[in-house]
Amino acid sequence: MIRMSPEKKLRFFEMLVAIGLKEIEVGFPSASQTDFDFVRKLVDENRIPDDVTIIVLTQSREELIRRTVESAAGAKRAIVHLYNSVAPVFRRVVFGMSRDEITQIALTGTALVKELIARHPQTDWGFEYTPESFSTTELDFSKHICDAVSALWQPTPDKKMIINLPSTVECSTPNVYADQIEWMSRKLARRDSIIISVHPHNDRGTAVASAELAVMA
């Protein structure tokens, strides 16, 4: 992966704005000082058009969430995009945790995001949650953890949250992923208050990420 300089990041961001994208994932601010400084540059230098919402990505870990909210505070509109790994292989091999323990990671992170953004009311905040490795996770557990997160966040039809369902690792034909998305769309709780974002696998970096590939109402 080739890392972008701040100058290249800015050119990329301005290109996405010129194309007409209105929600742009601008980086992973807790991953590096470069990403953090870039997001602060966009905010502090008023480089974000009034009709554009930036998205900042973070794992569901306390120190990373705090850094992420700090990076975007003061923007007119920003979305915090929280994720944690939920697939069986991660639960068993990487974390050695049960479903309930993995769910608690998501809920603890969601609660912290709510607490931190309340300290910055000048920003119109949104929230996005990703069950990472969704495509290799049992559908009933994906629904369970997404429903638990949305129950805590309490989105409304007028203030929706985003559920991002990625094909993190390609392991089946596209129609299987499509069936998984359709099942989730039909089964999720609070469906009228949720935007489903689909994210087929690609080899993007985190320098300045593109907006989500497709969005379903």
HELIX and SHEET records of a PDB file:
HELIX    1   1 PRO A    6  ILE A   19  1                                  14    
HELIX    2   2 GLN A   33  ASP A   44  1                                  12    
HELIX    3   3 GLU A   62  ALA A   72  1                                  11    
HELIX    4   4 PRO A   88  VAL A   89  1                                   2    
HELIX    5   5 PHE A   90  PHE A   95  3                                   6    
HELIX    6   6 ARG A   99  ILE A  117  1                                  19    
HELIX    7   7 PHE A  134  THR A  136  5                                   3    
HELIX    8   8 LEU A  139  TRP A  153  1                                  15    
HELIX    9   9 PRO A  174  LYS A  187  1                                  14    
HELIX   10  10 ARG A  191  SER A  193  5                                   3    
SHEET    1   A 7 GLU A  23  GLY A  27  0                                        
SHEET    2   A 7 THR A  53  GLN A  59  1                                        
SHEET    3   A 7 ARG A  77  SER A  85  1                                        
SHEET    4   A 7 ASP A 124  GLU A 132  1                                        
SHEET    5   A 7 MET A 161  PRO A 166  1                                        
SHEET    6   A 7 ILE A 194  HIS A 199  1                                        
SHEET    7   A 7 ALA A 214  MET A 216 -1                                        
END                                                                             
